[in-house]
Amino acid sequence: MNQLLHLEDVTKSFGRVTVAKDLTLSVSPGEALGIVGPNGAGKSSLFAMISGDLRPDSGAVWFEGRDVTDVPPHARTRAGIGRTYQVPRPFEHLTVFENVLVCGYQGAALKGKEAWQHTMGVLERTGLADLANTPAGRLGLLQRKRLEVARAVGTNPRLLLLDEVAGGLTEPEVLELVTMVKQLHAEGLGIVWIEHVVHALVKTVGRMVCLAGGDVVANGDPTQVLADPKVRELYLGGGPETDLPEEAAS
Ligand SMILES: Nc1ncnc2c1ncn2[C@@H]1O[C@H](COP(=O)(O)OP(=O)(O)OP(=O)(O)O)[C@@H](O)[C@H]1O
């Protein structure tokens, strides 16, 4: 199997709520995949099953040809899966540099000078080099989001899972974030990005999946997925944060 990530018939329920229903999904090495879907569709649960925070009731998760279904989260990080969380929780009293350094130590098993150089490189790639000595607790929202991404990149992943990193940002800030994610993708990182700010995804990913009720509703070219009547139906009932780009909403 030469997929970067492969989920095979994954099913997961919390009581009567099904967050994944015989879900089969693959990501190729270096691919950028966007995931959309209404609130409660099972998007974050999907990430939790990929990162190991949540175990599927049945089915399997494969990473780089290895069945990681029973591999704990810290070992999946070491194996090359990096993720962000919707609500960034950096070590507030540590500096930006220290926050990323910890991820290099713990997530990428780097030590000493190598870890320091790696951290400086990650801060450059995520636009945080000038803030290296600033305590995380003093950062504004965009910089906190950047730091969340930097902490994931700091673990040296080959697959980067981004969970709603554009949420709450202004339009120019979203564009800055898009530029950063595109750059990381251009460096060869495989990316799966869950996002309600759909136009950020359209600018970044080559393929899009729409999830609802733990199932794939549409999968393919982002513009075509967003124009799919089933997806539009879901989004028209999707509440005020729904953000269909003009080309899909027209
Ligand atoms: N640990 C849990 N225990 C019980 N129910 C849960 C748990 N985790 C998630 N759920 C429920 O599963 C459903 C899907 O949640 P999930 O967070 O995966 O959706 P989502 O698509 O990421 O939603 P959003 O866009 O709002 O973040 C929700 O109804 C949620 O309340």
The ligand as a MOL file (V3000), in Angstrom:
LIG
                    3D

  0  0  0     0  0            999 V3000
M  V30 BEGIN CTAB
M  V30 COUNTS 31 33 0 0 0
M  V30 BEGIN ATOM
M  V30 1 N -15.9900 11.8780 23.4240 0
M  V30 2 C -17.2630 12.0410 23.0260 0
M  V30 3 N -18.2900 11.5510 23.7440 0
M  V30 4 C -19.5630 11.6760 23.3240 0
M  V30 5 N -19.9310 12.3140 22.1800 0
M  V30 6 C -18.9480 12.8270 21.4260 0
M  V30 7 C -17.5700 12.7210 21.7980 0
M  V30 8 N -16.8130 13.3150 20.8400 0
M  V30 9 C -17.6860 13.7910 19.9230 0
M  V30 10 N -18.9520 13.4850 20.2710 0
M  V30 11 C -20.1430 13.8190 19.5060 0
M  V30 12 O -19.9490 13.3440 18.1950 0
M  V30 13 C -20.5060 14.2540 17.2380 0
M  V30 14 C -19.4610 14.6460 16.2260 0
M  V30 15 O -18.4790 15.4560 16.8680 0
M  V30 16 P -17.1930 16.0310 16.1060 0
M  V30 17 O -16.5360 16.9930 17.0610 0
M  V30 18 O -16.3900 14.9340 15.5630 0
M  V30 19 O -17.9010 16.8250 14.9400 0
M  V30 20 P -17.2980 17.9570 13.9870 0
M  V30 21 O -17.7190 17.6030 12.6110 0
M  V30 22 O -15.8360 18.1190 14.2310 0
M  V30 23 O -18.0820 19.2340 14.4770 0
M  V30 24 P -17.6180 20.8000 14.4910 0
M  V30 25 O -17.6100 21.2640 13.0820 0
M  V30 26 O -18.6990 21.4420 15.3100 0
M  V30 27 O -16.2720 20.8580 15.1680 0
M  V30 28 C -21.0600 15.4430 18.0230 0
M  V30 29 O -22.4610 15.2410 18.1830 0
M  V30 30 C -20.3400 15.3280 19.3500 0
M  V30 31 O -21.1200 15.8520 20.4050 0
M  V30 END ATOM
M  V30 BEGIN BOND
M  V30 1 1 1 2
M  V30 2 1 2 3
M  V30 3 2 2 7
M  V30 4 2 3 4
M  V30 5 1 4 5
M  V30 6 2 5 6
M  V30 7 1 6 7
M  V30 8 1 6 10
M  V30 9 1 7 8
M  V30 10 2 8 9
M  V30 11 1 9 10
M  V30 12 1 10 11
M  V30 13 1 11 12
M  V30 14 1 11 30
M  V30 15 1 12 13
M  V30 16 1 13 14
M  V30 17 1 13 28
M  V30 18 1 14 15
M  V30 19 1 15 16
M  V30 20 2 16 17
M  V30 21 1 16 18
M  V30 22 1 16 19
M  V30 23 1 19 20
M  V30 24 2 20 21
M  V30 25 1 20 22
M  V30 26 1 20 23
M  V30 27 1 23 24
M  V30 28 2 24 25
M  V30 29 1 24 26
M  V30 30 1 24 27
M  V30 31 1 28 29
M  V30 32 1 28 30
M  V30 33 1 30 31
M  V30 END BOND
M  V30 END CTAB
M  END
